[in-house]
Amino acid sequence: MKIPLNIWLFLLMKKSYKKEIMKGKILVTGGTGYIGSHTVVELQNSGYEVLIIDNLSNSGADIVDNIEKITGIRPEFEKLDCLDYEGLERFFQKHEDIKAIIHFAASKAVGESVEKPLLYYRNNLVSLINLLELMPKYHIEGIVFSSSCTVYGQPDQLPVTEQAPIKKAESPYGNTKQINEEIIQDTVKSGAPIKSILLRYFNPIGAHPSAHIGELPIGVPQNLVPYITQTAMGIREKLSVFGDDYNTPDGSAIRDFINVVDLAKAHVVSIDRMLSNKQKEQVEVFNIGTGKGLSVLELITAFEKATGVKLNYEITNRRAGDIEQVWADPEYANKELGWKAETSIEDTLRSAWNWQKKLREKGIQ
């Protein structure tokens, strides 16, 4: 039977397309979350095949639909908790050709961790331990770990480099990041046949320019920018600025705010580096930030300027677990990874506002 030309061309294109995306299969834990979903998009755009597992405790399964709207590729998704060892093992048995893991699945709010420390220690430590135990058994080469600048505490010098001393954590959340880094280092040192890249990133904000994905907290936002956009939208009555008596130019805390898409791209180049055997050590550490500190009050002013919307805010007491000021020296990541934060703060805040407006159009919040 002769195959019609149009069918033959379709099959040929499909075969070619499948070859094109088979750069490698990457598992993204917490892949429907804020940073995870943006990283899935950038991985797909770079030619990787992506699998997502997420327990949906802080996200929705519809994020998979939105990722497909952006890239035209639907990632395979399974609802699964990384605390479920047997469930993870069954997942790896089904997908034996996974090359590497990017591990986002963790509880992440500083304030909440102070109130619920045991929740944070269980979720954030056991989930990583389960993955590290299973990786050698299923020949998974490496793991990119979602770490944080919180491991530095309040640094002695700014900007902070990767050589800065790790200080006693200011919160259980920060402590879990420190302990997880130590768990990875000790596991690799013990002879486990895996590699790792630890990305210590600063404060991710913004949304995808398409406004199909962004930060969508469940309940009251724990992070600053969603609270800003929800206040601007009228969902929240006012924004609280936690402290104006820090030793900073305007008294409010200073952070290094990085665009979430720029951050996502840092994970992709880390996977590239790992799978092409360009790592100089089995465990590498990179600061992922802009290199510029911005105060909370400066961020509010930048939002008002970028969007034309005035914010209702008030100064309140400092919040437990917060540090005074921190921003990155990203030179090592710029040089070694060939990565750099490129998006302006104004464009980043506009993307966050466009995402909030899209949510309103959908009737969400």
C-alpha positions as CSV (number, residue, x, y, z in Angstrom):
1,M,0.0,0.0,0.0
2,K,1.4,3.4,-1.1
3,I,1.5,6.0,1.7
4,P,0.1,9.4,0.6
5,L,2.7,12.1,0.3
6,N,1.2,14.3,3.0
7,I,1.1,11.4,5.5
8,W,4.7,10.5,4.6
9,L,5.9,14.1,5.2
10,F,4.1,14.2,8.5
11,L,5.7,11.0,9.7
12,L,9.1,12.2,8.5
13,M,8.7,15.5,10.3
14,K,7.5,13.8,13.5
15,K,10.5,11.5,13.4
16,S,12.9,14.4,12.9
17,Y,11.2,16.4,15.7
18,K,11.5,13.5,18.1
19,K,15.2,13.2,17.3
20,E,15.6,17.0,17.8
21,I,14.1,16.9,21.3
22,M,16.0,13.8,22.5
23,K,18.9,15.8,23.9
24,G,18.3,13.9,27.1
25,K,15.6,13.2,29.6
26,I,15.5,15.4,32.7
27,L,13.4,14.9,35.8
28,V,12.2,18.1,37.4
29,T,10.8,17.7,40.9
30,G,8.4,20.4,42.0
31,G,8.1,21.1,38.3
32,T,4.7,22.7,38.4
33,G,5.9,25.2,41.0
34,Y,7.0,28.7,40.4
35,I,10.7,28.3,39.5
36,G,10.2,24.7,38.4
37,S,7.6,25.5,35.7
38,H,9.8,28.3,34.2
39,T,12.7,25.9,34.2
40,V,10.7,23.2,32.4
41,V,9.9,25.7,29.7
42,E,13.6,26.7,29.2
43,L,14.7,23.0,29.3
44,Q,12.1,22.2,26.5
45,N,13.2,25.3,24.5
46,S,16.8,23.9,24.8
47,G,15.9,20.5,23.4
48,Y,15.5,18.4,26.5
49,E,12.7,16.0,27.2
50,V,11.2,16.8,30.6
51,L,9.4,14.7,33.2
52,I,7.7,16.4,36.1
53,I,6.8,15.1,39.5
54,D,5.0,17.3,42.0
55,N,2.7,16.7,44.9
56,L,0.7,19.9,44.0
57,S,0.9,21.2,47.6
58,N,1.7,24.7,46.2
59,S,0.6,24.5,42.6
60,G,-2.0,23.1,40.2
61,A,-1.9,20.4,37.5
62,D,-3.2,23.0,35.0
63,I,0.4,24.4,34.9
64,V,1.2,21.6,32.6
65,D,-1.4,22.9,30.2
66,N,0.2,26.4,30.4
67,I,3.7,25.0,29.8
68,E,2.4,23.3,26.6
69,K,0.8,26.7,25.5
70,I,4.2,28.3,25.7
71,T,6.4,25.6,24.1
72,G,4.0,23.5,22.1
73,I,5.3,20.4,24.0
74,R,3.5,18.7,26.8
75,P,5.8,17.5,29.5
76,E,4.9,14.1,31.1
77,F,3.6,14.8,34.6
78,E,2.9,12.5,37.6
79,K,1.5,13.6,40.9
80,L,4.0,12.2,43.4
81,D,5.5,13.3,46.7
82,C,9.3,13.0,47.0
83,L,8.7,11.8,50.6
84,D,7.1,8.6,49.0
85,Y,10.2,6.4,48.6
86,E,8.2,3.5,47.0
87,G,6.4,5.8,44.7
88,L,9.7,7.3,43.6
89,E,11.2,3.9,42.9
90,R,8.2,2.9,40.8
91,F,8.6,6.1,38.9
92,F,12.3,5.4,38.2
93,Q,11.5,1.9,37.1
94,K,9.1,3.3,34.5
95,H,11.7,5.8,33.3
96,E,15.1,4.2,33.4
97,D,16.7,6.6,30.9
98,I,16.6,9.8,33.0
99,K,19.9,11.6,32.6
100,A,19.7,14.1,35.5
101,I,17.4,15.6,38.1
102,I,16.7,19.2,39.0
103,H,15.4,19.2,42.5
104,F,13.0,22.0,43.4
105,A,10.5,20.1,45.5
106,A,10.7,21.7,49.0
107,S,8.9,24.0,51.4
108,K,10.3,27.5,50.9
109,A,8.8,30.3,53.1
110,V,11.2,31.7,55.7
111,G,8.4,32.9,58.0
112,E,6.4,29.7,57.8
113,S,9.5,27.7,58.6
114,V,10.0,29.6,61.9
115,E,6.4,28.6,62.8
116,K,6.5,25.0,61.5
117,P,10.2,23.8,61.7
118,L,9.4,20.1,61.7
119,L,7.4,20.4,58.5
120,Y,10.4,22.0,56.8
121,Y,12.9,19.5,58.1
122,R,10.8,16.5,57.1
123,N,9.9,17.8,53.6
124,N,13.2,19.3,52.6
125,L,15.6,16.8,54.0
126,V,13.9,13.4,53.4
127,S,12.9,14.3,49.8
128,L,16.5,14.9,48.9
129,I,17.7,11.8,50.7
130,N,15.2,9.6,48.9
131,L,16.4,10.9,45.5
132,L,20.1,10.5,46.4
133,E,19.5,6.9,47.5
134,L,17.8,6.0,44.3
135,M,19.9,7.8,41.7
136,P,22.9,5.3,41.6
137,K,20.5,2.4,41.3
138,Y,18.9,3.9,38.2
139,H,22.1,5.3,36.7
140,I,21.1,8.9,37.0
141,E,24.2,11.0,36.4
142,G,23.7,14.0,38.5
143,I,21.5,16.5,40.3
144,V,21.1,20.2,40.1
145,F,20.1,21.4,43.6
146,S,17.9,24.4,44.2
147,S,19.9,26.0,47.1
148,S,19.7,29.6,48.4
149,C,21.7,32.6,49.4
150,T,20.2,32.0,52.9
151,V,23.1,29.6,53.5
152,Y,25.3,32.7,53.9
153,G,23.2,34.2,56.7
154,Q,24.2,37.9,57.1
155,P,27.5,38.0,55.2
156,D,30.5,39.8,56.6
157,Q,31.2,41.3,53.1
158,L,29.1,42.3,50.2
159,P,28.6,41.4,47.5
160,V,28.8,37.7,48.6
161,T,31.0,35.3,46.7
162,E,30.9,31.5,46.8
163,Q,33.9,31.5,49.1
164,A,31.9,33.4,51.8
165,P,31.6,31.4,55.0
166,I,28.4,29.5,55.7
167,K,26.9,31.0,58.8
168,K,24.4,29.8,61.3
169,A,21.0,29.9,59.6
170,E,18.5,32.6,60.6
171,S,15.6,30.2,59.9
172,P,14.7,26.5,59.7
173,Y,14.3,27.0,55.9
174,G,17.8,28.4,55.6
175,N,19.1,25.6,57.8
176,T,17.5,22.9,55.5
177,K,19.4,24.4,52.6
178,Q,22.7,24.2,54.5
179,I,22.1,20.6,55.6
180,N,21.0,19.5,52.1
181,E,24.2,20.9,50.7
182,E,26.2,19.0,53.3
183,I,24.2,15.8,52.5
184,I,25.0,16.1,48.8
185,Q,28.7,16.9,49.5
186,D,29.0,13.9,51.9
187,T,27.1,11.5,49.5
188,V,29.5,12.4,46.6
189,K,32.5,12.2,48.9
190,S,31.5,8.7,50.0
191,G,32.0,7.5,46.4
192,A,28.5,7.6,45.1
193,P,28.7,7.8,41.3
194,I,26.9,11.1,40.9
195,K,27.7,14.7,40.2
196,S,26.0,17.8,41.5
197,I,25.7,21.5,40.9
198,L,24.4,23.6,43.8
199,L,22.8,26.8,42.7
200,R,22.6,29.4,45.5
201,Y,20.2,31.8,44.1
202,F,18.9,35.0,45.5
203,N,15.3,36.4,45.2
204,P,13.4,35.2,42.1
205,I,10.6,37.5,41.0
206,G,8.5,38.1,37.9
207,A,6.7,35.8,35.5
208,H,7.1,34.4,32.0
209,P,6.6,37.2,29.3
210,S,3.7,35.2,27.9
211,A,1.8,35.6,31.2
212,H,0.9,31.9,31.0
213,I,3.0,31.0,34.1
214,G,4.1,32.9,37.1
215,E,4.1,32.9,40.9
216,L,0.7,31.7,42.2
217,P,0.8,31.3,46.0
218,I,-1.9,29.4,47.7
219,G,-3.5,31.6,50.3
220,V,-1.7,34.6,51.7
221,P,1.6,35.2,49.8
222,Q,4.8,34.6,51.7
223,N,6.9,36.4,49.1
224,L,7.1,40.1,48.5
225,V,6.2,40.5,44.8
226,P,3.0,38.5,44.8
227,Y,1.9,40.5,47.8
228,I,2.8,43.7,45.9
229,T,0.8,42.6,42.8
230,Q,-2.2,41.4,44.9
231,T,-2.2,44.7,46.8
232,A,-2.1,46.6,43.6
233,M,-5.0,44.5,42.3
234,G,-7.0,45.2,45.5
235,I,-7.0,41.6,46.7
236,R,-5.0,42.6,49.7
237,E,-5.8,45.8,51.6
238,K,-2.2,46.9,52.1
239,L,1.4,45.7,51.9
240,S,3.5,45.4,55.1
241,V,7.1,46.5,54.8
242,F,8.9,44.5,57.6
243,G,11.1,47.1,59.2
244,D,12.6,50.5,58.3
245,D,15.3,50.6,60.9
246,Y,17.9,48.3,59.2
247,N,21.3,49.7,58.6
248,T,20.6,50.5,55.0
249,P,20.2,53.8,53.1
250,D,16.4,53.9,53.4
251,G,16.1,51.5,56.5
252,S,14.4,48.7,54.6
253,A,16.0,45.3,53.9
254,I,18.0,44.8,50.8
255,R,17.9,41.8,48.5
256,D,19.2,40.8,45.0
257,F,16.0,40.4,43.0
258,I,16.5,38.2,39.9
259,N,14.1,37.5,37.0
260,V,12.7,34.0,37.2
261,V,13.3,33.3,33.5
262,D,16.9,34.3,33.8
263,L,17.1,32.0,36.9
264,A,15.5,29.2,34.9
265,K,18.2,29.5,32.2
266,A,20.9,29.1,34.8
267,H,19.5,25.6,35.5
268,V,19.6,24.7,31.8
269,V,23.3,25.7,31.4
270,S,24.1,23.8,34.6
271,I,22.5,20.6,33.1
272,D,24.4,21.2,29.9
273,R,27.7,21.5,31.9
274,M,27.0,18.4,33.9
275,L,26.0,16.2,31.0
276,S,28.8,17.3,28.8
277,N,31.4,16.5,31.5
278,K,32.6,20.1,31.8
279,Q,32.4,20.2,35.6
280,K,35.8,20.8,37.3
281,E,34.7,19.1,40.5
282,Q,32.1,16.5,41.3
283,V,30.2,19.1,43.3
284,E,30.2,22.7,42.1
285,V,28.6,25.8,43.7
286,F,27.4,28.9,41.9
287,N,25.8,32.1,43.1
288,I,22.9,33.0,40.8
289,G,22.0,36.7,41.1
290,T,22.1,40.1,39.4
291,G,25.0,41.5,41.5
292,K,22.9,44.5,42.5
293,G,21.0,45.0,45.8
294,L,17.7,46.7,45.9
295,S,15.8,47.7,49.0
296,V,12.1,46.8,49.6
297,L,11.2,50.4,49.4
298,E,13.2,50.8,46.1
299,L,11.4,47.8,44.7
300,I,8.0,49.3,45.6
301,T,9.0,52.5,43.8
302,A,10.2,50.6,40.8
303,F,6.9,48.7,40.6
304,E,4.9,51.9,40.7
305,K,7.1,53.4,38.0
306,A,6.9,50.3,35.8
307,T,3.1,49.9,36.0
308,G,1.7,53.3,36.9
309,V,-0.1,51.8,39.9
310,K,0.3,53.3,43.3
311,L,0.7,50.9,46.2
312,N,-0.9,51.1,49.6
313,Y,1.8,50.0,52.1
314,E,2.7,50.5,55.7
315,I,5.9,50.0,57.8
316,T,5.6,47.3,60.4
317,N,8.0,45.5,62.8
318,R,10.8,43.3,61.5
319,R,10.0,39.7,60.7
320,A,11.6,36.8,62.4
321,G,14.2,35.0,60.3
322,D,14.9,38.0,57.9
323,I,18.4,39.2,57.4
324,E,19.4,42.8,56.8
325,Q,21.0,42.8,53.4
326,V,22.5,40.5,50.9
327,W,23.3,40.5,47.2
328,A,25.4,38.3,45.0
329,D,28.8,38.5,43.3
330,P,27.7,36.5,40.2
331,E,31.1,36.7,38.4
332,Y,32.0,33.0,38.9
333,A,28.7,31.9,37.3
334,N,29.1,34.5,34.6
335,K,32.5,33.1,33.7
336,E,32.2,29.4,34.3
337,L,28.6,28.8,33.2
338,G,28.5,31.5,30.5
339,W,25.3,32.7,32.2
340,K,24.2,36.3,33.1
341,A,21.1,37.9,34.5
342,E,19.8,40.1,31.6
343,T,16.3,41.3,32.4
344,S,15.8,44.7,33.9
345,I,13.9,45.2,37.1
346,E,11.2,47.3,35.3
347,D,10.6,44.5,32.8
348,T,10.5,41.9,35.5
349,L,8.0,43.8,37.6
350,R,5.8,44.5,34.5
351,S,5.8,40.7,33.8
352,A,4.6,40.1,37.4
353,W,1.9,42.7,37.0
354,N,0.8,41.2,33.6
355,W,0.6,37.8,35.2
356,Q,-1.6,39.2,38.0
357,K,-3.9,40.8,35.4
358,K,-4.1,37.5,33.5
359,L,-5.1,35.7,36.8
360,R,-7.9,38.3,37.2
361,E,-9.1,37.7,33.6
362,K,-9.3,34.0,34.4
363,G,-11.3,34.7,37.6
364,I,-8.5,33.4,39.8
365,Q,-8.1,35.2,43.2
